[in-house]
Amino acid sequence: MFERLKRLFIPKQCAICKMKPTQPQKYINDQKETVLVCRKCISYAERRAMRKM
Ligand SMILES: [Zn+2]
């Protein structure tokens, strides 16, 4: 049950390129949501001042 809820809130795709992320990192976006960012989009996430979890 709890695992299913967590999966709803953390989509299994990169928040920036929307691809299936390889070695994803968790970041907090502007809406204070946890999002995944793939390795090649990390620099973009940091430029947008997203905070790493
Ligand atoms: Zn990406």
mmCIF file of the protein (N, C-alpha, C, O) and its ligand, coordinates in Angstrom:
data_MODEL
# 
_entry.id   MODEL 
# 
loop_
_entity.id 
_entity.type 
_entity.pdbx_number_of_molecules 
1 polymer     1 
2 non-polymer 1 
# 
_entity_poly.entity_id                      1 
_entity_poly.type                           'polypeptide(L)' 
_entity_poly.nstd_linkage                   no 
_entity_poly.nstd_monomer                   no 
_entity_poly.pdbx_seq_one_letter_code       MFERLKRLFIPKQCAICKMKPTQPQKYINDQKETVLVCRKCISYAERRAMRKM 
_entity_poly.pdbx_seq_one_letter_code_can   MFERLKRLFIPKQCAICKMKPTQPQKYINDQKETVLVCRKCISYAERRAMRKM 
_entity_poly.pdbx_strand_id                 A 
# 
loop_
_entity_poly_seq.entity_id 
_entity_poly_seq.num 
_entity_poly_seq.mon_id 
_entity_poly_seq.hetero 
1 1  MET n 
1 2  PHE n 
1 3  GLU n 
1 4  ARG n 
1 5  LEU n 
1 6  LYS n 
1 7  ARG n 
1 8  LEU n 
1 9  PHE n 
1 10 ILE n 
1 11 PRO n 
1 12 LYS n 
1 13 GLN n 
1 14 CYS n 
1 15 ALA n 
1 16 ILE n 
1 17 CYS n 
1 18 LYS n 
1 19 MET n 
1 20 LYS n 
1 21 PRO n 
1 22 THR n 
1 23 GLN n 
1 24 PRO n 
1 25 GLN n 
1 26 LYS n 
1 27 TYR n 
1 28 ILE n 
1 29 ASN n 
1 30 ASP n 
1 31 GLN n 
1 32 LYS n 
1 33 GLU n 
1 34 THR n 
1 35 VAL n 
1 36 LEU n 
1 37 VAL n 
1 38 CYS n 
1 39 ARG n 
1 40 LYS n 
1 41 CYS n 
1 42 ILE n 
1 43 SER n 
1 44 TYR n 
1 45 ALA n 
1 46 GLU n 
1 47 ARG n 
1 48 ARG n 
1 49 ALA n 
1 50 MET n 
1 51 ARG n 
1 52 LYS n 
1 53 MET n 
# 
loop_
_struct_asym.id 
_struct_asym.entity_id 
A 1 
B 2 
# 
loop_
_chem_comp.id 
_chem_comp.type 
_chem_comp.mon_nstd_flag 
ALA 'L-peptide linking' y 
ARG 'L-peptide linking' y 
ASN 'L-peptide linking' y 
ASP 'L-peptide linking' y 
CYS 'L-peptide linking' y 
GLN 'L-peptide linking' y 
GLU 'L-peptide linking' y 
ILE 'L-peptide linking' y 
LEU 'L-peptide linking' y 
LYS 'L-peptide linking' y 
MET 'L-peptide linking' y 
PHE 'L-peptide linking' y 
PRO 'L-peptide linking' y 
SER 'L-peptide linking' y 
THR 'L-peptide linking' y 
TYR 'L-peptide linking' y 
VAL 'L-peptide linking' y 
ZN  non-polymer         . 
# 
_pdbx_entity_nonpoly.entity_id   2 
_pdbx_entity_nonpoly.name        ? 
_pdbx_entity_nonpoly.comp_id     ZN 
# 
_pdbx_nonpoly_scheme.asym_id         B 
_pdbx_nonpoly_scheme.entity_id       2 
_pdbx_nonpoly_scheme.mon_id          ZN 
_pdbx_nonpoly_scheme.ndb_seq_num     1 
_pdbx_nonpoly_scheme.pdb_seq_num     101 
_pdbx_nonpoly_scheme.auth_seq_num    101 
_pdbx_nonpoly_scheme.pdb_mon_id      ZN 
_pdbx_nonpoly_scheme.auth_mon_id     ZN 
_pdbx_nonpoly_scheme.pdb_strand_id   A 
_pdbx_nonpoly_scheme.pdb_ins_code    . 
# 
loop_
_atom_site.group_PDB 
_atom_site.id 
_atom_site.type_symbol 
_atom_site.label_atom_id 
_atom_site.label_alt_id 
_atom_site.label_comp_id 
_atom_site.label_asym_id 
_atom_site.label_entity_id 
_atom_site.label_seq_id 
_atom_site.pdbx_PDB_ins_code 
_atom_site.Cartn_x 
_atom_site.Cartn_y 
_atom_site.Cartn_z 
_atom_site.occupancy 
_atom_site.B_iso_or_equiv 
_atom_site.pdbx_formal_charge 
_atom_site.auth_seq_id 
_atom_site.auth_comp_id 
_atom_site.auth_asym_id 
_atom_site.auth_atom_id 
_atom_site.pdbx_PDB_model_num 
ATOM   1   N  N  . MET A 1 1  ? 0.838  -1.209 0.000   1.00 0.00 ? 1   MET A N  1 
ATOM   2   C  CA . MET A 1 1  ? 0.000  0.000  0.000   1.00 0.00 ? 1   MET A CA 1 
ATOM   3   C  C  . MET A 1 1  ? 0.863  1.245  0.000   1.00 0.00 ? 1   MET A C  1 
ATOM   4   O  O  . MET A 1 1  ? 0.732  2.113  -0.863  1.00 0.00 ? 1   MET A O  1 
ATOM   5   N  N  . PHE A 1 2  ? 1.750  1.319  0.984   1.00 0.00 ? 2   PHE A N  1 
ATOM   6   C  CA . PHE A 1 2  ? 2.628  2.492  1.054   1.00 0.00 ? 2   PHE A CA 1 
ATOM   7   C  C  . PHE A 1 2  ? 3.545  2.569  -0.167  1.00 0.00 ? 2   PHE A C  1 
ATOM   8   O  O  . PHE A 1 2  ? 3.792  3.651  -0.698  1.00 0.00 ? 2   PHE A O  1 
ATOM   9   N  N  . GLU A 1 3  ? 4.037  1.434  -0.598  1.00 0.00 ? 3   GLU A N  1 
ATOM   10  C  CA . GLU A 1 3  ? 4.899  1.405  -1.783  1.00 0.00 ? 3   GLU A CA 1 
ATOM   11  C  C  . GLU A 1 3  ? 4.140  1.921  -3.010  1.00 0.00 ? 3   GLU A C  1 
ATOM   12  O  O  . GLU A 1 3  ? 4.696  2.640  -3.840  1.00 0.00 ? 3   GLU A O  1 
ATOM   13  N  N  . ARG A 1 4  ? 2.881  1.547  -3.108  1.00 0.00 ? 4   ARG A N  1 
ATOM   14  C  CA . ARG A 1 4  ? 2.088  1.993  -4.250  1.00 0.00 ? 4   ARG A CA 1 
ATOM   15  C  C  . ARG A 1 4  ? 1.904  3.507  -4.222  1.00 0.00 ? 4   ARG A C  1 
ATOM   16  O  O  . ARG A 1 4  ? 1.971  4.160  -5.264  1.00 0.00 ? 4   ARG A O  1 
ATOM   17  N  N  . LEU A 1 5  ? 1.671  4.066  -3.040  1.00 0.00 ? 5   LEU A N  1 
ATOM   18  C  CA . LEU A 1 5  ? 1.528  5.515  -2.899  1.00 0.00 ? 5   LEU A CA 1 
ATOM   19  C  C  . LEU A 1 5  ? 2.810  6.221  -3.295  1.00 0.00 ? 5   LEU A C  1 
ATOM   20  O  O  . LEU A 1 5  ? 2.785  7.227  -4.004  1.00 0.00 ? 5   LEU A O  1 
ATOM   21  N  N  . LYS A 1 6  ? 3.915  5.695  -2.838  1.00 0.00 ? 6   LYS A N  1 
ATOM   22  C  CA . LYS A 1 6  ? 5.205  6.320  -3.151  1.00 0.00 ? 6   LYS A CA 1 
ATOM   23  C  C  . LYS A 1 6  ? 5.428  6.348  -4.653  1.00 0.00 ? 6   LYS A C  1 
ATOM   24  O  O  . LYS A 1 6  ? 5.953  7.318  -5.200  1.00 0.00 ? 6   LYS A O  1 
ATOM   25  N  N  . ARG A 1 7  ? 5.019  5.264  -5.317  1.00 0.00 ? 7   ARG A N  1 
ATOM   26  C  CA . ARG A 1 7  ? 5.204  5.211  -6.763  1.00 0.00 ? 7   ARG A CA 1 
ATOM   27  C  C  . ARG A 1 7  ? 4.361  6.266  -7.478  1.00 0.00 ? 7   ARG A C  1 
ATOM   28  O  O  . ARG A 1 7  ? 4.756  6.772  -8.529  1.00 0.00 ? 7   ARG A O  1 
ATOM   29  N  N  . LEU A 1 8  ? 3.209  6.593  -6.912  1.00 0.00 ? 8   LEU A N  1 
ATOM   30  C  CA . LEU A 1 8  ? 2.369  7.636  -7.490  1.00 0.00 ? 8   LEU A CA 1 
ATOM   31  C  C  . LEU A 1 8  ? 3.045  8.999  -7.415  1.00 0.00 ? 8   LEU A C  1 
ATOM   32  O  O  . LEU A 1 8  ? 2.964  9.797  -8.349  1.00 0.00 ? 8   LEU A O  1 
ATOM   33  N  N  . PHE A 1 9  ? 3.709  9.255  -6.299  1.00 0.00 ? 9   PHE A N  1 
ATOM   34  C  CA . PHE A 1 9  ? 4.293  10.576 -6.089  1.00 0.00 ? 9   PHE A CA 1 
ATOM   35  C  C  . PHE A 1 9  ? 5.663  10.738 -6.729  1.00 0.00 ? 9   PHE A C  1 
ATOM   36  O  O  . PHE A 1 9  ? 6.117  11.856 -6.973  1.00 0.00 ? 9   PHE A O  1 
ATOM   37  N  N  . ILE A 1 10 ? 6.310  9.625  -6.997  1.00 0.00 ? 10  ILE A N  1 
ATOM   38  C  CA . ILE A 1 10 ? 7.635  9.712  -7.625  1.00 0.00 ? 10  ILE A CA 1 
ATOM   39  C  C  . ILE A 1 10 ? 7.572  9.033  -8.988  1.00 0.00 ? 10  ILE A C  1 
ATOM   40  O  O  . ILE A 1 10 ? 7.764  7.822  -9.096  1.00 0.00 ? 10  ILE A O  1 
ATOM   41  N  N  . PRO A 1 11 ? 7.303  9.814  -10.023 1.00 0.00 ? 11  PRO A N  1 
ATOM   42  C  CA . PRO A 1 11 ? 7.212  9.218  -11.350 1.00 0.00 ? 11  PRO A CA 1 
ATOM   43  C  C  . PRO A 1 11 ? 8.556  8.643  -11.789 1.00 0.00 ? 11  PRO A C  1 
ATOM   44  O  O  . PRO A 1 11 ? 9.611  9.204  -11.494 1.00 0.00 ? 11  PRO A O  1 
ATOM   45  N  N  . LYS A 1 12 ? 8.500  7.522  -12.494 1.00 0.00 ? 12  LYS A N  1 
ATOM   46  C  CA . LYS A 1 12 ? 9.725  6.868  -12.919 1.00 0.00 ? 12  LYS A CA 1 
ATOM   47  C  C  . LYS A 1 12 ? 10.180 7.398  -14.272 1.00 0.00 ? 12  LYS A C  1 
ATOM   48  O  O  . LYS A 1 12 ? 10.416 6.644  -15.215 1.00 0.00 ? 12  LYS A O  1 
ATOM   49  N  N  . GLN A 1 13 ? 10.294 8.702  -14.332 1.00 0.00 ? 13  GLN A N  1 
ATOM   50  C  CA . GLN A 1 13 ? 10.857 9.292  -15.543 1.00 0.00 ? 13  GLN A CA 1 
ATOM   51  C  C  . GLN A 1 13 ? 11.584 10.563 -15.148 1.00 0.00 ? 13  GLN A C  1 
ATOM   52  O  O  . GLN A 1 13 ? 11.306 11.160 -14.108 1.00 0.00 ? 13  GLN A O  1 
ATOM   53  N  N  . CYS A 1 14 ? 12.515 10.964 -15.992 1.00 0.00 ? 14  CYS A N  1 
ATOM   54  C  CA . CYS A 1 14 ? 13.267 12.174 -15.709 1.00 0.00 ? 14  CYS A CA 1 
ATOM   55  C  C  . CYS A 1 14 ? 12.329 13.381 -15.790 1.00 0.00 ? 14  CYS A C  1 
ATOM   56  O  O  . CYS A 1 14 ? 11.548 13.495 -16.734 1.00 0.00 ? 14  CYS A O  1 
ATOM   57  N  N  . ALA A 1 15 ? 12.403 14.274 -14.812 1.00 0.00 ? 15  ALA A N  1 
ATOM   58  C  CA . ALA A 1 15 ? 11.517 15.431 -14.760 1.00 0.00 ? 15  ALA A CA 1 
ATOM   59  C  C  . ALA A 1 15 ? 11.841 16.433 -15.864 1.00 0.00 ? 15  ALA A C  1 
ATOM   60  O  O  . ALA A 1 15 ? 11.034 17.320 -16.141 1.00 0.00 ? 15  ALA A O  1 
ATOM   61  N  N  . ILE A 1 16 ? 12.986 16.312 -16.489 1.00 0.00 ? 16  ILE A N  1 
ATOM   62  C  CA . ILE A 1 16 ? 13.413 17.299 -17.483 1.00 0.00 ? 16  ILE A CA 1 
ATOM   63  C  C  . ILE A 1 16 ? 13.259 16.764 -18.910 1.00 0.00 ? 16  ILE A C  1 
ATOM   64  O  O  . ILE A 1 16 ? 12.604 17.406 -19.731 1.00 0.00 ? 16  ILE A O  1 
ATOM   65  N  N  . CYS A 1 17 ? 13.835 15.627 -19.216 1.00 0.00 ? 17  CYS A N  1 
ATOM   66  C  CA . CYS A 1 17 ? 13.737 15.110 -20.584 1.00 0.00 ? 17  CYS A CA 1 
ATOM   67  C  C  . CYS A 1 17 ? 12.605 14.100 -20.763 1.00 0.00 ? 17  CYS A C  1 
ATOM   68  O  O  . CYS A 1 17 ? 12.311 13.695 -21.888 1.00 0.00 ? 17  CYS A O  1 
ATOM   69  N  N  . LYS A 1 18 ? 11.956 13.683 -19.643 1.00 0.00 ? 18  LYS A N  1 
ATOM   70  C  CA . LYS A 1 18 ? 10.822 12.754 -19.656 1.00 0.00 ? 18  LYS A CA 1 
ATOM   71  C  C  . LYS A 1 18 ? 11.185 11.365 -20.169 1.00 0.00 ? 18  LYS A C  1 
ATOM   72  O  O  . LYS A 1 18 ? 10.306 10.573 -20.508 1.00 0.00 ? 18  LYS A O  1 
ATOM   73  N  N  . MET A 1 19 ? 12.455 11.080 -20.223 1.00 0.00 ? 19  MET A N  1 
ATOM   74  C  CA . MET A 1 19 ? 12.896 9.746  -20.618 1.00 0.00 ? 19  MET A CA 1 
ATOM   75  C  C  . MET A 1 19 ? 13.044 8.888  -19.366 1.00 0.00 ? 19  MET A C  1 
ATOM   76  O  O  . MET A 1 19 ? 13.072 9.399  -18.246 1.00 0.00 ? 19  MET A O  1 
ATOM   77  N  N  . LYS A 1 20 ? 13.135 7.608  -19.569 1.00 0.00 ? 20  LYS A N  1 
ATOM   78  C  CA . LYS A 1 20 ? 13.413 6.711  -18.450 1.00 0.00 ? 20  LYS A CA 1 
ATOM   79  C  C  . LYS A 1 20 ? 14.831 6.999  -17.961 1.00 0.00 ? 20  LYS A C  1 
ATOM   80  O  O  . LYS A 1 20 ? 15.793 6.835  -18.711 1.00 0.00 ? 20  LYS A O  1 
ATOM   81  N  N  . PRO A 1 21 ? 14.962 7.430  -16.702 1.00 0.00 ? 21  PRO A N  1 
ATOM   82  C  CA . PRO A 1 21 ? 16.283 7.887  -16.274 1.00 0.00 ? 21  PRO A CA 1 
ATOM   83  C  C  . PRO A 1 21 ? 17.241 6.739  -15.989 1.00 0.00 ? 21  PRO A C  1 
ATOM   84  O  O  . PRO A 1 21 ? 16.857 5.698  -15.454 1.00 0.00 ? 21  PRO A O  1 
ATOM   85  N  N  . THR A 1 22 ? 18.482 6.956  -16.358 1.00 0.00 ? 22  THR A N  1 
ATOM   86  C  CA . THR A 1 22 ? 19.542 6.036  -15.978 1.00 0.00 ? 22  THR A CA 1 
ATOM   87  C  C  . THR A 1 22 ? 20.277 6.651  -14.809 1.00 0.00 ? 22  THR A C  1 
ATOM   88  O  O  . THR A 1 22 ? 20.645 7.825  -14.859 1.00 0.00 ? 22  THR A O  1 
ATOM   89  N  N  . GLN A 1 23 ? 20.496 5.889  -13.767 1.00 0.00 ? 23  GLN A N  1 
ATOM   90  C  CA . GLN A 1 23 ? 21.115 6.363  -12.528 1.00 0.00 ? 23  GLN A CA 1 
ATOM   91  C  C  . GLN A 1 23 ? 20.489 7.671  -12.054 1.00 0.00 ? 23  GLN A C  1 
ATOM   92  O  O  . GLN A 1 23 ? 21.185 8.676  -11.908 1.00 0.00 ? 23  GLN A O  1 
ATOM   93  N  N  . PRO A 1 24 ? 19.169 7.665  -11.813 1.00 0.00 ? 24  PRO A N  1 
ATOM   94  C  CA . PRO A 1 24 ? 18.482 8.914  -11.465 1.00 0.00 ? 24  PRO A CA 1 
ATOM   95  C  C  . PRO A 1 24 ? 18.870 9.433  -10.084 1.00 0.00 ? 24  PRO A C  1 
ATOM   96  O  O  . PRO A 1 24 ? 19.164 8.666  -9.167  1.00 0.00 ? 24  PRO A O  1 
ATOM   97  N  N  . GLN A 1 25 ? 18.862 10.726 -9.971  1.00 0.00 ? 25  GLN A N  1 
ATOM   98  C  CA . GLN A 1 25 ? 19.064 11.404 -8.704  1.00 0.00 ? 25  GLN A CA 1 
ATOM   99  C  C  . GLN A 1 25 ? 17.741 12.048 -8.313  1.00 0.00 ? 25  GLN A C  1 
ATOM   100 O  O  . GLN A 1 25 ? 16.964 12.456 -9.176  1.00 0.00 ? 25  GLN A O  1 
ATOM   101 N  N  . LYS A 1 26 ? 17.485 12.138 -7.004  1.00 0.00 ? 26  LYS A N  1 
ATOM   102 C  CA . LYS A 1 26 ? 16.258 12.767 -6.544  1.00 0.00 ? 26  LYS A CA 1 
ATOM   103 C  C  . LYS A 1 26 ? 16.511 14.246 -6.294  1.00 0.00 ? 26  LYS A C  1 
ATOM   104 O  O  . LYS A 1 26 ? 17.479 14.634 -5.641  1.00 0.00 ? 26  LYS A O  1 
ATOM   105 N  N  . TYR A 1 27 ? 15.613 15.053 -6.834  1.00 0.00 ? 27  TYR A N  1 
ATOM   106 C  CA . TYR A 1 27 ? 15.678 16.497 -6.638  1.00 0.00 ? 27  TYR A CA 1 
ATOM   107 C  C  . TYR A 1 27 ? 14.328 17.011 -6.174  1.00 0.00 ? 27  TYR A C  1 
ATOM   108 O  O  . TYR A 1 27 ? 13.304 16.356 -6.366  1.00 0.00 ? 27  TYR A O  1 
ATOM   109 N  N  . ILE A 1 28 ? 14.332 18.186 -5.562  1.00 0.00 ? 28  ILE A N  1 
ATOM   110 C  CA . ILE A 1 28 ? 13.095 18.843 -5.151  1.00 0.00 ? 28  ILE A CA 1 
ATOM   111 C  C  . ILE A 1 28 ? 12.842 19.985 -6.134  1.00 0.00 ? 28  ILE A C  1 
ATOM   112 O  O  . ILE A 1 28 ? 13.694 20.855 -6.312  1.00 0.00 ? 28  ILE A O  1 
ATOM   113 N  N  . ASN A 1 29 ? 11.678 19.979 -6.767  1.00 0.00 ? 29  ASN A N  1 
ATOM   114 C  CA . ASN A 1 29 ? 11.382 21.032 -7.742  1.00 0.00 ? 29  ASN A CA 1 
ATOM   115 C  C  . ASN A 1 29 ? 10.722 22.253 -7.088  1.00 0.00 ? 29  ASN A C  1 
ATOM   116 O  O  . ASN A 1 29 ? 10.574 22.309 -5.868  1.00 0.00 ? 29  ASN A O  1 
ATOM   117 N  N  . ASP A 1 30 ? 10.333 23.215 -7.907  1.00 0.00 ? 30  ASP A N  1 
ATOM   118 C  CA . ASP A 1 30 ? 9.722  24.464 -7.408  1.00 0.00 ? 30  ASP A CA 1 
ATOM   119 C  C  . ASP A 1 30 ? 8.458  24.213 -6.599  1.00 0.00 ? 30  ASP A C  1 
ATOM   120 O  O  . ASP A 1 30 ? 8.135  24.971 -5.684  1.00 0.00 ? 30  ASP A O  1 
ATOM   121 N  N  . GLN A 1 31 ? 7.741  23.139 -6.945  1.00 0.00 ? 31  GLN A N  1 
ATOM   122 C  CA . GLN A 1 31 ? 6.491  22.814 -6.244  1.00 0.00 ? 31  GLN A CA 1 
ATOM   123 C  C  . GLN A 1 31 ? 6.735  21.955 -5.007  1.00 0.00 ? 31  GLN A C  1 
ATOM   124 O  O  . GLN A 1 31 ? 5.795  21.398 -4.440  1.00 0.00 ? 31  GLN A O  1 
ATOM   125 N  N  . LYS A 1 32 ? 7.991  21.849 -4.590  1.00 0.00 ? 32  LYS A N  1 
ATOM   126 C  CA . LYS A 1 32 ? 8.374  21.057 -3.415  1.00 0.00 ? 32  LYS A CA 1 
ATOM   127 C  C  . LYS A 1 32 ? 8.045  19.583 -3.586  1.00 0.00 ? 32  LYS A C  1 
ATOM   128 O  O  . LYS A 1 32 ? 7.776  18.872 -2.617  1.00 0.00 ? 32  LYS A O  1 
ATOM   129 N  N  . GLU A 1 33 ? 8.072  19.138 -4.838  1.00 0.00 ? 33  GLU A N  1 
ATOM   130 C  CA . GLU A 1 33 ? 7.816  17.735 -5.132  1.00 0.00 ? 33  GLU A CA 1 
ATOM   131 C  C  . GLU A 1 33 ? 9.141  17.028 -5.380  1.00 0.00 ? 33  GLU A C  1 
ATOM   132 O  O  . GLU A 1 33 ? 10.106 17.626 -5.857  1.00 0.00 ? 33  GLU A O  1 
ATOM   133 N  N  . THR A 1 34 ? 9.165  15.748 -5.048  1.00 0.00 ? 34  THR A N  1 
ATOM   134 C  CA . THR A 1 34 ? 10.344 14.941 -5.337  1.00 0.00 ? 34  THR A CA 1 
ATOM   135 C  C  . THR A 1 34 ? 10.287 14.490 -6.787  1.00 0.00 ? 34  THR A C  1 
ATOM   136 O  O  . THR A 1 34 ? 9.301  13.892 -7.218  1.00 0.00 ? 34  THR A O  1 
ATOM   137 N  N  . VAL A 1 35 ? 11.317 14.766 -7.520  1.00 0.00 ? 35  VAL A N  1 
ATOM   138 C  CA . VAL A 1 35 ? 11.366 14.355 -8.922  1.00 0.00 ? 35  VAL A CA 1 
ATOM   139 C  C  . VAL A 1 35 ? 12.685 13.637 -9.182  1.00 0.00 ? 35  VAL A C  1 
ATOM   140 O  O  . VAL A 1 35 ? 13.663 13.807 -8.455  1.00 0.00 ? 35  VAL A O  1 
ATOM   141 N  N  . LEU A 1 36 ? 12.682 12.836 -10.233 1.00 0.00 ? 36  LEU A N  1 
ATOM   142 C  CA . LEU A 1 36 ? 13.908 12.158 -10.637 1.00 0.00 ? 36  LEU A CA 1 
ATOM   143 C  C  . LEU A 1 36 ? 14.549 12.925 -11.772 1.00 0.00 ? 36  LEU A C  1 
ATOM   144 O  O  . LEU A 1 36 ? 13.871 13.454 -12.652 1.00 0.00 ? 36  LEU A O  1 
ATOM   145 N  N  . VAL A 1 37 ? 15.854 12.974 -11.734 1.00 0.00 ? 37  VAL A N  1 
ATOM   146 C  CA . VAL A 1 37 ? 16.598 13.634 -12.800 1.00 0.00 ? 37  VAL A CA 1 
ATOM   147 C  C  . VAL A 1 37 ? 17.693 12.675 -13.250 1.00 0.00 ? 37  VAL A C  1 
ATOM   148 O  O  . VAL A 1 37 ? 18.462 12.178 -12.427 1.00 0.00 ? 37  VAL A O  1 
ATOM   149 N  N  . CYS A 1 38 ? 17.765 12.418 -14.535 1.00 0.00 ? 38  CYS A N  1 
ATOM   150 C  CA . CYS A 1 38 ? 18.792 11.505 -15.026 1.00 0.00 ? 38  CYS A CA 1 
ATOM   151 C  C  . CYS A 1 38 ? 20.150 12.193 -15.050 1.00 0.00 ? 38  CYS A C  1 
ATOM   152 O  O  . CYS A 1 38 ? 20.250 13.414 -14.924 1.00 0.00 ? 38  CYS A O  1 
ATOM   153 N  N  . ARG A 1 39 ? 21.184 11.390 -15.213 1.00 0.00 ? 39  ARG A N  1 
ATOM   154 C  CA . ARG A 1 39 ? 22.542 11.925 -15.082 1.00 0.00 ? 39  ARG A CA 1 
ATOM   155 C  C  . ARG A 1 39 ? 22.825 13.068 -16.041 1.00 0.00 ? 39  ARG A C  1 
ATOM   156 O  O  . ARG A 1 39 ? 23.461 14.051 -15.660 1.00 0.00 ? 39  ARG A O  1 
ATOM   157 N  N  . LYS A 1 40 ? 22.363 12.955 -17.275 1.00 0.00 ? 40  LYS A N  1 
ATOM   158 C  CA . LYS A 1 40 ? 22.698 13.997 -18.247 1.00 0.00 ? 40  LYS A CA 1 
ATOM   159 C  C  . LYS A 1 40 ? 21.921 15.296 -18.016 1.00 0.00 ? 40  LYS A C  1 
ATOM   160 O  O  . LYS A 1 40 ? 22.283 16.330 -18.577 1.00 0.00 ? 40  LYS A O  1 
ATOM   161 N  N  . CYS A 1 41 ? 20.861 15.265 -17.200 1.00 0.00 ? 41  CYS A N  1 
ATOM   162 C  CA . CYS A 1 41 ? 20.074 16.468 -16.921 1.00 0.00 ? 41  CYS A CA 1 
ATOM   163 C  C  . CYS A 1 41 ? 20.416 17.094 -15.566 1.00 0.00 ? 41  CYS A C  1 
ATOM   164 O  O  . CYS A 1 41 ? 19.820 18.104 -15.192 1.00 0.00 ? 41  CYS A O  1 
ATOM   165 N  N  . ILE A 1 42 ? 21.348 16.522 -14.836 1.00 0.00 ? 42  ILE A N  1 
ATOM   166 C  CA . ILE A 1 42 ? 21.678 17.037 -13.503 1.00 0.00 ? 42  ILE A CA 1 
ATOM   167 C  C  . ILE A 1 42 ? 22.159 18.490 -13.566 1.00 0.00 ? 42  ILE A C  1 
ATOM   168 O  O  . ILE A 1 42 ? 21.769 19.312 -12.737 1.00 0.00 ? 42  ILE A O  1 
ATOM   169 N  N  . SER A 1 43 ? 22.999 18.800 -14.543 1.00 0.00 ? 43  SER A N  1 
ATOM   170 C  CA . SER A 1 43 ? 23.508 20.174 -14.633 1.00 0.00 ? 43  SER A CA 1 
ATOM   171 C  C  . SER A 1 43 ? 22.370 21.159 -14.899 1.00 0.00 ? 43  SER A C  1 
ATOM   172 O  O  . SER A 1 43 ? 22.370 22.280 -14.390 1.00 0.00 ? 43  SER A O  1 
ATOM   173 N  N  . TYR A 1 44 ? 21.399 20.719 -15.706 1.00 0.00 ? 44  TYR A N  1 
ATOM   174 C  CA . TYR A 1 44 ? 20.224 21.552 -15.973 1.00 0.00 ? 44  TYR A CA 1 
ATOM   175 C  C  . TYR A 1 44 ? 19.408 21.757 -14.701 1.00 0.00 ? 44  TYR A C  1 
ATOM   176 O  O  . TYR A 1 44 ? 18.957 22.867 -14.420 1.00 0.00 ? 44  TYR A O  1 
ATOM   177 N  N  . ALA A 1 45 ? 19.223 20.693 -13.939 1.00 0.00 ? 45  ALA A N  1 
ATOM   178 C  CA . ALA A 1 45 ? 18.463 20.781 -12.687 1.00 0.00 ? 45  ALA A CA 1 
ATOM   179 C  C  . ALA A 1 45 ? 19.134 21.752 -11.722 1.00 0.00 ? 45  ALA A C  1 
ATOM   180 O  O  . ALA A 1 45 ? 18.463 22.524 -11.036 1.00 0.00 ? 45  ALA A O  1 
ATOM   181 N  N  . GLU A 1 46 ? 20.450 21.707 -11.676 1.00 0.00 ? 46  GLU A N  1 
ATOM   182 C  CA . GLU A 1 46 ? 21.150 22.586 -10.742 1.00 0.00 ? 46  GLU A CA 1 
ATOM   183 C  C  . GLU A 1 46 ? 21.113 24.042 -11.197 1.00 0.00 ? 46  GLU A C  1 
ATOM   184 O  O  . GLU A 1 46 ? 21.106 24.956 -10.371 1.00 0.00 ? 46  GLU A O  1 
ATOM   185 N  N  . ARG A 1 47 ? 21.091 24.252 -12.491 1.00 0.00 ? 47  ARG A N  1 
ATOM   186 C  CA . ARG A 1 47 ? 20.940 25.626 -12.997 1.00 0.00 ? 47  ARG A CA 1 
ATOM   187 C  C  . ARG A 1 47 ? 19.567 26.189 -12.648 1.00 0.00 ? 47  ARG A C  1 
ATOM   188 O  O  . ARG A 1 47 ? 19.410 27.392 -12.441 1.00 0.00 ? 47  ARG A O  1 
ATOM   189 N  N  . ARG A 1 48 ? 18.570 25.296 -12.585 1.00 0.00 ? 48  ARG A N  1 
ATOM   190 C  CA . ARG A 1 48 ? 17.214 25.726 -12.171 1.00 0.00 ? 48  ARG A CA 1 
ATOM   191 C  C  . ARG A 1 48 ? 17.072 25.771 -10.656 1.00 0.00 ? 48  ARG A C  1 
ATOM   192 O  O  . ARG A 1 48 ? 15.963 25.917 -10.141 1.00 0.00 ? 48  ARG A O  1 
ATOM   193 N  N  . ALA A 1 49 ? 18.189 25.648 -9.936  1.00 0.00 ? 49  ALA A N  1 
ATOM   194 C  CA . ALA A 1 49 ? 18.214 25.739 -8.474  1.00 0.00 ? 49  ALA A CA 1 
ATOM   195 C  C  . ALA A 1 49 ? 17.336 24.696 -7.811  1.00 0.00 ? 49  ALA A C  1 
ATOM   196 O  O  . ALA A 1 49 ? 16.755 24.945 -6.755  1.00 0.00 ? 49  ALA A O  1 
ATOM   197 N  N  . MET A 1 50 ? 17.242 23.535 -8.427  1.00 0.00 ? 50  MET A N  1 
ATOM   198 C  CA . MET A 1 50 ? 16.554 22.434 -7.781  1.00 0.00 ? 50  MET A CA 1 
ATOM   199 C  C  . MET A 1 50 ? 17.499 21.858 -6.733  1.00 0.00 ? 50  MET A C  1 
ATOM   200 O  O  . MET A 1 50 ? 18.706 21.763 -6.958  1.00 0.00 ? 50  MET A O  1 
ATOM   201 N  N  . ARG A 1 51 ? 16.947 21.481 -5.599  1.00 0.00 ? 51  ARG A N  1 
ATOM   202 C  CA . ARG A 1 51 ? 17.785 20.988 -4.509  1.00 0.00 ? 51  ARG A CA 1 
ATOM   203 C  C  . ARG A 1 51 ? 17.888 19.472 -4.544  1.00 0.00 ? 51  ARG A C  1 
ATOM   204 O  O  . ARG A 1 51 ? 16.892 18.769 -4.715  1.00 0.00 ? 51  ARG A O  1 
ATOM   205 N  N  . LYS A 1 52 ? 19.085 18.994 -4.381  1.00 0.00 ? 52  LYS A N  1 
ATOM   206 C  CA . LYS A 1 52 ? 19.296 17.553 -4.332  1.00 0.00 ? 52  LYS A CA 1 
ATOM   207 C  C  . LYS A 1 52 ? 18.811 17.000 -3.009  1.00 0.00 ? 52  LYS A C  1 
ATOM   208 O  O  . LYS A 1 52 ? 18.993 17.634 -1.970  1.00 0.00 ? 52  LYS A O  1 
ATOM   209 N  N  . MET A 1 53 ? 18.192 15.821 -3.031  1.00 0.00 ? 53  MET A N  1 
ATOM   210 C  CA . MET A 1 53 ? 17.742 15.193 -1.789  1.00 0.00 ? 53  MET A CA 1 
ATOM   211 C  C  . MET A 1 53 ? 18.897 14.494 -1.090  1.00 0.00 ? 53  MET A C  1 
ATOM   212 O  O  . MET A 1 53 ? 18.708 13.907 -0.024  1.00 0.00 ? 53  MET A O  1 
HETATM 213 ZN ZN . ZN  B 2 .  ? 16.849 13.676 -18.251 1.00 0.00 2 101 ZN  A ZN 1 
# 
